[in-house]
């Protein structure tokens, strides 16, 4: 080798050595060399404590996380690149050091900012086994299966007197427990259920739901305790999207007459705390005048007599965009507060210029129920009940991501500790106005001194808190809610409406996470529906997507039978399950066990079925299988002249139909089954089976058989 070549080789070796050495010096991804010492467990613990105290409320409490940043989930922070280990340009570090977070301040102290920086620059080490608000037995819990829930309910019903069973219903939080929700949060969710059902009750007594399992996630309620009726519960089921029917459901149905054994508590709280269910379970009238008559509040008389009422006004309030007037009247159950809200502060909308005569655009009513809790009512300018208030008049500033005020939950969260104190701004203004003497005296009588307002608000708050203590939990210990975000009904509702991570989706499907992951991983249909997003690290799915495709999940993973709420609207006979909605195998078991139906005039059950089939003039088609759509059979029927001659209409409203045609295809077969049920009597009047390769082939065959059976019934006249 030449001297020149040896020099080149030596240079290359030296250069490679220096490059290797430089590579061993840790640098951040942003090009800054890390000078931080390795983070100790104490350092990681301190950072988690900072996040828990300053970030968790907006980023993780009750499963809700602004911008999908979960402050106490290190894996998610890294997967989402909010934290980039060893990198000084990590978005979280920049947000903290700039003071942008925590949102609304105050900023972290210099020491806390340094601790966060050191933790990130040291590689964001894990914080295992650190005590925090979520640390309990969540990781060691036994999974509560769907079959176990149904068995527990059946056993509870067997212990219940038969005469009471028609009024017993169940609510469950098992899916949240299975998903690893902390015991502290579960306790808040239990209170949410207890508070809501009693906030929808006209009974004088507070009755908390009764837990019937060791984990206190399955609750029994008696409809009579809240003056609810079976028809009101049917209305709940009509909206319920998560019913799941298993073979064990038959045992519950035999005992109670209800095939849907329970309703998920998180769905119930989210749905029943807003209209329309809030109004229907509360029995809210349609107008202010009707509400006042029901409460026995004569506001006109109290105003005329200038007694048993308080009037006040504020320039600015927590919800109204403009000035706001308030009145408090006495009711037989406590207080009746009414606000008057306006579209502007000018002209006849100005309560300071017109303290006696209002031209309000609408308002809110807060009134005590007989049990001392509060209920709410929103009205428009004409006093008609509305579901939500116009944003240009009022907004929910406690929920900046969804400021629309909806009756029920928005008010419940705002008034988390009962009535809110305020200072009247109008009385002093009146004293400076040149009102006519008669108007001045009347205004001064209505707009009472501030100490009278304070006493009234204090009395109303005390009444509310006394009632709340009877709900149990932290309330019984004298620990009321301190803000709108942690108010239990609002917290559980927001958790329900948040996106579902893998663990929660699995739990709602009734499966353990690993099993759920393995099942959907290779399921082409579910992946095509967009549920494959759950499989990604840190993956999740939006609630509306999950709800829309929950039935697909049940069918594809063979979890049972999914019955959408529209199939549950009809009430079942209290002595036997209504078999309209079951697959044939399950239906036959119910039919065999059911008592023989009564017939009029001594005729046979077969003759009565023929009579019902012969007299029918409208049909509704429903399918329990994706392989045969209702439209396919409808089109096949309409395309036949012999069906047209029967003069039978195909309708889209189940409640308008004489007959319900239920379609299904048993798994792993080419059989397509149909059953025809008389809607009002729930009597099975016809059934049959055809064999076909797919729904396109099955529809015309079923149509032919159905028409033949209907023609046969009519020929027996």
C-alpha positions in Angstrom: 0.0 0.0 0.0 1.4 3.4 -0.9 2.1 6.1 1.7 -0.6 8.2 0.2 -3.2 5.4 0.6 -2.1 4.7 4.2 -2.7 8.4 5.0 -6.1 8.3 3.5 -7.0 5.1 5.5 -5.7 6.6 8.8 -7.8 9.8 8.2 -10.9 7.7 7.6 -10.4 5.6 10.7 -9.9 8.8 12.9 -12.9 10.5 11.3 -15.1 7.4 12.0 -13.9 7.2 15.6 -14.8 10.8 16.2 -18.2 10.4 14.6 -18.9 7.3 16.7 -17.9 9.2 19.9 -20.1 12.1 18.9 -23.0 9.8 18.4 -22.7 8.6 21.9 -23.3 12.0 23.3 -27.1 12.3 24.0 -28.7 15.2 22.1 -32.3 16.2 21.9 -34.2 15.8 18.6 -34.2 19.6 18.4 -30.4 19.6 18.3 -30.0 20.7 21.9 -27.7 18.6 24.0 -29.3 17.2 27.1 -27.6 18.3 30.3 -30.2 16.8 32.6 -29.3 14.0 35.0 -31.2 10.7 34.7 -34.7 11.2 36.3 -35.2 9.4 39.6 -38.5 7.7 40.6 -39.1 10.6 43.0 -38.7 13.1 40.1 -41.2 11.1 37.9 -43.6 11.0 40.9 -43.3 14.7 41.3 -44.2 15.3 37.6 -47.2 13.0 37.8 -48.3 14.9 41.0 -48.0 18.2 39.1 -50.1 16.8 36.2 -52.7 15.3 38.6 -53.1 18.6 40.5 -52.9 21.1 37.6 -53.8 19.3 34.3 -56.0 16.2 35.1 -59.2 18.2 35.6 -59.3 19.2 31.9 -57.1 16.4 30.5 -58.5 13.0 31.8 -61.1 13.5 34.6 -64.0 11.1 34.0 -62.5 10.1 30.7 -62.7 13.5 29.2 -59.5 15.0 27.7 -59.3 18.4 26.0 -57.5 18.0 22.6 -57.3 14.3 23.4 -54.4 14.9 25.8 -54.6 12.5 28.8 -52.3 14.0 31.3 -51.8 10.9 33.5 -51.4 8.4 30.6 -47.7 8.5 29.8 -48.0 6.1 26.9 -50.6 8.3 25.2 -48.6 11.4 25.8 -45.7 9.8 24.0 -47.7 8.1 21.2 -49.5 11.3 20.4 -46.0 13.1 20.4 -47.3 15.6 22.9 -44.2 14.5 24.9 -41.1 13.6 22.8 -38.6 12.0 25.2 -35.4 13.9 25.3 -36.6 16.7 23.1 -36.8 20.2 24.3 -39.3 21.1 21.6 -42.0 18.7 23.0 -45.3 20.5 22.6 -46.2 19.9 26.3 -43.0 21.5 27.5 -43.4 24.5 25.2 -47.0 24.9 26.4 -46.0 24.8 30.1 -42.9 27.0 29.8 -44.8 29.6 27.8 -47.6 29.8 30.3 -50.2 28.7 27.7 -51.0 25.8 30.0 -52.7 25.3 32.4 -55.4 27.1 30.5 -56.6 30.2 32.4 -53.7 30.0 34.8 -52.1 30.4 37.1 -48.8 29.3 35.5 -46.8 26.5 37.0 -44.1 27.7 39.4 -40.5 28.0 38.1 -39.7 24.8 40.2 -42.5 22.9 38.6 -41.6 23.9 35.1 -38.0 22.8 35.7 -39.3 19.5 37.0 -41.3 18.9 33.9 -38.3 19.9 31.7 -36.0 17.6 33.6 -38.4 14.7 33.3 -38.8 15.1 29.5 -35.1 15.7 28.8 -34.3 12.5 30.9 -36.4 10.5 28.4 -39.8 10.9 30.2 -39.4 7.7 32.3 -42.4 5.8 33.5 -44.0 6.4 36.8 -44.9 2.9 37.9 -46.7 2.1 41.2 -47.2 5.8 42.1 -50.0 6.5 44.4 -52.6 8.8 42.9 -56.3 9.3 42.6 -56.7 6.4 40.2 -54.7 3.9 42.3 -57.0 1.2 43.6 -57.7 -2.5 42.7 -58.6 -1.7 39.1 -55.8 -3.9 37.7 -56.8 -6.8 39.9 -60.5 -6.9 39.4 -62.4 -9.9 38.2 -64.1 -9.2 34.8 -67.9 -9.0 35.1 -69.3 -10.9 32.1 -72.7 -10.3 30.5 -73.8 -13.7 31.6 -72.9 -12.9 35.2 -74.9 -9.7 35.1 -77.9 -11.5 33.8 -77.6 -14.2 36.5 -77.3 -11.6 39.2 -80.5 -9.9 38.0 -82.4 -13.1 37.7 -81.4 -14.1 41.2 -82.5 -10.7 42.6 -85.8 -11.1 40.8 -86.3 -14.5 42.3 -85.9 -13.0 45.7 -88.4 -10.3 44.9 -92.1 -10.8 45.5 -93.9 -11.7 42.2 -96.3 -8.8 42.6 -93.4 -6.3 42.7 -91.4 -7.7 39.8 -93.3 -5.7 37.0 -92.0 -2.5 38.6 -88.4 -3.5 39.1 -85.7 -2.2 36.7 -81.9 -2.3 36.7 -79.1 0.1 35.8 -75.4 -1.0 35.4 -72.0 0.6 35.6 -70.2 -2.8 35.0 -68.7 -1.7 31.7 -67.0 1.3 33.3 -65.6 -0.9 36.0 -64.4 -3.5 33.5 -62.7 -0.7 31.6 -60.6 0.1 34.7 -62.4 3.2 36.0 -61.1 4.1 39.4 -63.1 3.4 42.5 -63.2 7.1 43.3 -64.7 7.9 39.9 -67.1 4.9 40.2 -68.4 6.4 43.5 -69.1 9.6 41.7 -71.0 7.7 39.0 -73.1 5.9 41.6 -74.1 9.3 43.0 -74.9 10.5 39.5 -77.5 7.7 39.1 -78.9 8.4 42.5 -79.1 12.1 42.1 -80.7 12.0 38.6 -83.5 9.5 39.4 -84.5 11.5 42.4 -84.2 14.7 40.4 -86.9 13.2 38.1 -89.2 12.2 41.0 -92.3 13.8 42.4 -92.2 11.7 45.6 -91.4 13.4 48.9 -88.9 10.8 49.8 -85.4 10.4 48.5 -84.8 6.8 47.4 -81.3 5.8 46.3 -81.1 2.9 43.9 -80.1 -0.4 45.7 -76.8 -2.1 44.7 -77.3 -5.8 44.3 -73.8 -7.0 43.6 -70.5 -7.0 45.6 -68.9 -4.4 43.3 -71.8 -2.0 43.6 -72.1 -1.6 39.8 -75.6 -3.1 39.3 -78.5 -1.2 40.8 -82.2 -2.0 41.3 -84.8 0.7 41.0 -88.5 0.5 41.7 -90.5 2.6 39.3 -93.0 3.3 42.0 -90.4 5.0 44.1 -90.2 7.9 41.6 -93.8 7.9 40.4 -92.7 6.5 37.1 -94.9 4.2 35.1 -94.1 1.2 32.9 -95.0 3.3 29.9 -92.3 5.8 30.9 -89.7 3.1 31.1 -90.8 1.9 27.6 -90.0 5.4 26.4 -86.5 4.9 27.9 -86.1 1.6 26.1 -87.3 3.1 22.8 -84.2 5.3 22.8 -81.7 2.7 24.2 -79.2 1.7 21.6 -77.2 -0.9 23.5 -79.6 -3.7 24.3 -77.9 -7.1 24.1 -79.9 -10.3 24.3 -78.3 -13.6 25.4 -79.8 -17.0 26.1 -79.7 -16.1 29.8 -82.0 -13.2 29.0 -84.8 -15.8 28.8 -84.7 -16.4 32.6 -85.0 -12.7 33.3 -87.9 -12.3 30.8 -89.8 -15.2 32.5 -89.5 -13.4 35.8 -90.1 -9.8 34.9 -91.7 -9.8 31.4 -88.7 -7.6 30.2 -86.2 -9.1 27.8 -83.9 -6.1 28.2 -82.6 -7.0 31.6 -80.9 -3.7 32.3 -79.9 -0.3 30.9 -76.4 1.0 31.1 -76.1 3.6 33.8 -73.8 5.9 31.9 -76.1 6.0 28.9 -79.1 6.5 31.1 -77.6 9.5 32.9 -76.5 11.1 29.7 -79.8 10.6 27.9 -82.3 11.2 30.8 -80.6 14.4 31.9 -81.5 16.2 28.7 -84.7 16.4 26.6 -86.7 14.7 25.5 -86.3 12.0 28.2 -85.7 14.6 30.9 -89.0 16.2 30.2 -90.8 12.9 29.8 -89.6 11.2 33.0 -90.1 14.5 34.9 -93.5 14.9 33.4 -92.7 18.5 32.6 -95.8 20.5 31.3 -95.6 22.2 28.0 -96.0 25.8 29.3 -95.1 28.0 32.2 -98.8 28.5 33.0 -99.3 24.7 33.2 -96.2 24.3 35.4 -97.3 27.0 37.8 -100.7 25.3 38.1 -99.1 22.0 38.8 -96.9 23.5 41.5 -99.7 25.6 43.0 -97.8 28.8 42.5 -99.9 31.8 41.8 -97.3 34.3 40.6 -99.9 36.9 39.5 -101.4 37.0 42.9 -98.1 37.2 44.7 -97.0 40.1 42.3 -100.3 41.9 42.9 -100.1 41.5 46.6 -96.4 42.3 46.7 -95.9 39.4 49.2 -94.1 36.1 49.1 -91.9 37.1 46.3 -88.5 38.8 45.6 -87.5 40.6 42.4 -83.9 41.4 41.5 -81.8 42.3 38.5 -78.2 41.9 37.4 -76.2 43.7 34.8 -74.1 40.6 34.1 -74.7 37.0 35.0 -72.9 33.7 34.4 -75.1 32.7 31.5 -77.0 35.7 30.0 -75.5 37.8 27.3 -77.4 40.9 28.5 -79.0 42.2 31.7 -81.2 39.7 33.5 -84.1 39.9 35.9 -85.0 37.3 38.5 -88.0 36.6 40.6 -88.4 34.2 43.6 -91.9 33.0 44.5 -93.0 30.7 47.3 -94.3 27.2 46.3 -95.7 24.4 48.4 -92.4 22.6 48.0 -90.0 25.4 48.7 -88.9 28.0 46.1 -89.9 28.9 42.5 -87.2 31.0 40.8 -87.8 32.5 37.3 -85.3 34.4 35.3 -86.1 36.8 32.4 -83.5 37.0 29.7 -83.3 39.6 26.9 -81.9 40.0 23.4 -80.3 43.3 24.2 -79.8 45.9 26.9 -81.7 48.7 25.0 -85.2 50.1 24.9 -87.8 47.9 26.5 -85.1 45.2 27.1 -83.3 47.5 29.6 -84.4 46.4 33.1 -82.7 49.4 34.7 -85.0 51.8 32.7 -88.0 49.5 32.9 -87.8 47.7 36.3 -91.6 46.9 36.4 -92.5 46.0 32.9 -90.4 43.3 31.0 -90.3 42.4 27.4 -88.3 39.2 27.9 -87.1 36.9 25.1 -87.4 33.8 27.4 -86.1 32.5 30.7 -85.2 29.7 33.0 -87.3 28.3 35.9 -85.7 26.5 38.9 -88.2 24.9 41.3 -88.0 22.6 44.2 -89.4 19.1 43.9 -91.3 17.6 46.8 -88.1 15.9 47.9 -86.1 19.2 48.1 -84.0 18.6 45.0 -84.3 21.0 42.1 -85.9 20.7 38.6 -85.5 23.0 35.6 -87.6 24.4 32.8 -86.7 26.6 29.9 -89.3 28.8 28.2 -89.5 31.1 25.2 -91.0 34.6 25.1 -94.6 33.1 25.0 -93.9 30.8 28.0 -93.7 27.7 25.9 -91.4 24.9 27.0 -88.2 24.6 24.9 -85.4 22.0 24.9 -82.5 24.4 24.5 -82.0 28.1 24.9 -80.9 30.4 22.0 -77.1 30.9 22.1 -77.5 34.6 21.2 -79.4 35.1 24.6 -77.7 32.7 27.0 -74.7 30.3 26.9 -73.1 27.7 29.2 -69.7 29.2 30.1 -68.9 26.1 32.2 -68.7 24.1 29.0 -66.8 26.2 26.4 -66.6 23.2 24.0 -70.4 22.9 24.0 -72.0 26.2 25.3 -75.6 25.4 24.2 -77.8 25.4 27.3 -80.0 22.3 27.3 -82.7 21.9 29.9 -81.8 19.6 32.6 -78.1 18.8 32.6 -76.8 22.3 31.8 -78.8 23.7 34.7 -77.9 20.8 37.0 -74.2 21.3 36.5 -74.4 25.1 36.9 -76.4 24.8 40.1 -74.1 22.0 41.5 -74.7 23.1 45.1 -78.2 24.5 44.7 -79.1 28.2 44.2 -76.2 30.5 43.4 -75.7 33.7 45.3 -75.8 37.0 43.4 -75.9 40.8 44.1 -78.9 42.8 42.9 -77.9 45.8 40.7 -81.4 47.3 40.2 -82.6 48.6 43.6 -79.9 51.2 43.9 -80.6 52.4 40.3 -84.3 52.7 41.1 -83.5 55.1 44.0 -81.8 57.4 41.5 -84.6 57.3 38.9 -87.4 59.8 38.6 -90.2 57.2 38.6 -93.7 58.3 39.4 -94.4 57.9 43.1 -96.7 54.9 42.7 -94.2 53.1 40.4 -91.3 54.0 42.8 -93.1 52.5 45.8 -94.1 49.3 43.9 -90.5 48.9 42.6 -89.0 49.3 46.0 -91.4 46.8 47.4 -90.5 44.2 44.8 -86.8 44.8 44.6 -86.0 44.0 48.2 -82.8 44.8 50.1 -79.7 42.6 49.5 -79.9 40.9 53.0 -83.4 39.6 52.2 -82.1 38.1 48.9 -79.1 36.6 50.7 -81.4 34.9 53.4 -83.7 33.5 50.7 -80.8 32.1 48.6 -79.2 30.6 51.8 -82.5 28.9 52.8 -82.9 27.5 49.3 -79.3 26.2 49.2 -79.7 24.6 52.6 -82.9 22.9 51.5 -81.1 21.5 48.4 -78.1 20.3 50.4 -80.3 18.6 53.0 -82.0 16.6 50.2 -78.6 15.8 48.6 -77.3 14.4 51.9 -80.0 11.7 51.7 -78.5 10.4 48.5 -75.5 9.0 50.4 -71.8 8.9 49.4 -69.8 12.1 49.9 -73.0 14.1 50.2 -73.9 12.2 53.4 -70.5 13.3 54.8 -71.3 17.0 54.2 -69.1 17.3 51.1 -71.1 19.0 48.3 -69.9 19.5 44.8 -67.5 22.4 44.3 -67.7 23.0 40.5 -69.7 22.2 37.4 -67.1 19.8 35.9 -67.1 17.4 38.9 -70.8 17.5 39.5 -71.6 13.8 39.1 -74.4 13.9 36.5 -72.4 16.3 34.3 -69.2 14.3 34.8 -70.7 10.9 33.9 -72.5 12.4 30.9 -69.3 13.9 29.6 -67.5 10.7 30.1 -70.1 8.8 28.2 -70.0 11.3 25.3 -66.2 11.3 25.1 -64.4 9.0 22.6 -64.0 5.4 23.5 -60.5 3.9 23.9 -59.9 0.2 23.2 -60.5 -0.8 26.9 -63.9 0.9 27.1 -65.1 -0.3 23.7 -64.2 -3.8 24.7 -66.0 -3.5 28.0 -69.1 -2.1 26.3 -69.1 -5.1 24.0 -68.9 -7.3 27.1 -65.4 -8.6 26.3 -62.0 -8.4 27.9 -59.6 -6.1 26.0 -57.3 -8.8 24.6 -60.2 -10.9 23.3 -61.9 -7.9 21.8 -58.7 -6.8 20.1 -58.1 -10.3 18.6 -61.7 -10.5 17.3 -61.9 -7.2 15.5 -58.3 -7.4 14.2 -59.2 -9.8 11.4 -62.8 -8.8 10.9 -63.0 -7.1 7.5 -66.5 -5.7 7.9 -65.7 -4.0 11.2 -62.5 -2.6 9.8 -64.3 -1.3 6.7 -66.8 0.4 9.0 -63.9 2.4 10.5 -63.6 0.5 13.8 -60.0 -0.5 12.9 -59.0 2.9 14.4 -59.2 1.2 17.8 -56.3 -1.1 16.9 -53.8 1.7 16.6 -51.6 2.5 19.6 -53.6 5.0 21.6 -56.5 4.4 19.3 -60.1 5.3 20.0 -63.5 5.8 18.3 -66.0 8.6 18.5 -69.2 7.8 20.5 -71.5 8.4 17.5 -69.6 6.0 15.3 -69.6 3.4 18.0 -73.3 3.8 18.6 -74.2 3.6 15.0 -72.2 0.4 14.5 -72.8 -1.3 17.8 -75.3 -3.7 16.2 -72.7 -4.6 13.6 -70.2 -5.3 16.4 -72.7 -7.6 18.1 -73.6 -9.5 14.9 -70.0 -9.8 13.6 -68.5 -10.9 16.9 -71.6 -13.1 17.6 -72.1 -11.5 21.0 -75.9 -12.2 21.1 -78.9 -10.4 19.6 -78.9 -6.6 19.3 -82.3 -5.0 19.6 -82.4 -1.4 18.7 -84.7 0.8 20.7 -87.3 1.0 18.0 -87.9 -2.7 18.4 -88.5 -2.3 22.1 -91.2 0.3 22.0 -94.1 -2.2 22.4 -94.8 -3.4 25.9 -94.8 -7.1 26.6 -97.5 -9.0 28.4 -96.6 -9.2 32.1 -97.2 -13.0 32.1 -95.0 -13.9 29.2 -92.3 -12.4 27.1 -93.3 -10.8 23.9 -91.7 -13.0 21.3 -91.9 -10.6 18.4 -88.2 -9.6 18.5 -86.5 -13.0 19.0 -84.7 -15.2 16.6 -86.8 -18.3 15.9 -85.0 -20.7 18.2 -85.4 -18.4 21.2 -88.9 -17.5 20.2 -90.0 -21.1 20.1 -88.8 -21.7 23.6 -90.8 -18.7 24.8 -93.9 -19.8 22.9 -93.7 -23.3 24.3 -93.4 -22.0 27.9 -96.1 -19.4 27.6 -99.6 -20.0 28.9 -102.1 -20.8 26.3 -103.7 -17.6 24.9 -107.3 -16.9 25.6 -109.7 -17.0 22.8 -113.0 -15.3 22.5 -116.3 -17.2 22.0 -114.6 -20.5 22.7 -112.8 -20.6 19.3 -109.4 -22.2 18.9 -106.1 -20.3 19.0 -105.6 -21.4 15.3 -108.9 -19.8 14.3 -108.1 -16.6 16.2 -104.7 -16.4 14.4 -106.4 -16.8 11.1 -108.8 -14.1 12.0 -106.0 -11.7 12.8 -104.1 -12.6 9.6 -107.3 -12.2 7.5 -108.3 -8.8 8.9 -104.8 -7.2 8.6 -104.6 -4.2 6.3 -101.0 -3.0 7.0 -97.6 -4.7 7.6 -94.2 -3.5 8.9 -91.1 -5.4 7.9 -88.1 -5.7 10.2 -84.9 -7.8 9.8 -82.5 -9.1 12.4 -79.9 -10.1 9.8 -77.7 -8.1 7.5 -78.1 -10.7 4.9 -81.7 -9.8 4.1 -82.7 -6.2 4.2 -86.4 -5.2 4.9 -86.4 -3.3 1.6 -85.7 -6.5 -0.3 -88.9 -8.2 1.0 -90.9 -5.0 0.6 -89.9 -4.7 -3.1 -90.6 -8.4 -3.6 -94.1 -8.1 -2.2 -94.9 -4.9 -4.1 -93.8 -6.6 -7.3 -96.4 -9.3 -7.1 -99.9 -8.8 -8.5 -101.4 -11.3 -6.0 -100.1 -9.1 -3.1 -101.7 -6.0 -4.6 -105.0 -7.8 -4.7 -104.8 -8.4 -1.0 -105.1 -4.6 -0.4 -102.4 -4.6 2.3 -100.2 -1.6 2.8 -96.5 -1.7 3.7 -95.8 1.0 6.3 -92.6 2.4 7.8 -94.0 3.0 11.2 -94.2 -0.1 13.4 -97.0 1.5 15.6 -99.1 2.0 12.5 -99.0 -1.6 11.4 -101.4 -4.5 12.0 -98.8 -7.1 11.4 -95.0 -7.2 12.0 -92.9 -9.4 9.7 -89.7 -10.3 11.4 -86.8 -11.7 9.3 -83.7 -13.6 10.3 -81.0 -16.0 9.2 -79.6 -18.5 11.7 -75.8 -18.5 11.8 -73.9 -20.8 9.5 -76.9 -21.8 7.4 -78.6 -20.8 4.2 -82.0 -20.8 5.9 -84.0 -17.6 6.0 -86.8 -17.5 8.6 -89.8 -15.2 8.9 -92.5 -14.8 11.5 -95.6 -12.7 11.4 -96.9 -11.2 14.6 -100.1 -9.3 15.3 -98.7 -6.1 16.8 -101.5 -5.3 19.3 -102.0 -8.8 20.7 -98.3 -10.0 20.2 -99.8 -13.2 18.8 -97.7 -15.2 16.3 -100.0 -15.6 13.4 -97.7 -17.1 10.7 -94.1 -18.3 10.3 -91.9 -20.2 7.9 -88.5 -20.9 6.4 -87.0 -20.8 3.0 -83.5 -21.8 1.7 -81.5 -19.5 -0.5 -77.9 -18.5 -1.3 -78.5 -14.9 -0.2 -81.1 -12.3 0.6 -81.8 -11.6 -3.1 -82.8 -15.1 -3.5 -84.7 -15.4 -0.2 -86.9 -12.3 -0.6 -89.1 -13.5 -3.5 -89.5 -16.9 -1.9 -90.6 -15.5 1.4 -92.9 -13.1 -0.4 -94.5 -16.1 -2.2 -95.0 -18.0 1.1 -96.4 -15.0 2.9 -99.0 -14.3 0.2 -100.0 -17.9 0.1 -100.6 -17.9 3.9 -102.6 -14.7 3.8 -104.7 -16.0 0.9 -105.4 -19.2 2.8 -106.5 -17.2 5.8 -108.9 -15.1 3.7 -110.3 -18.2 2.0 -111.5 -19.4 5.4 -114.2 -16.7 5.8 
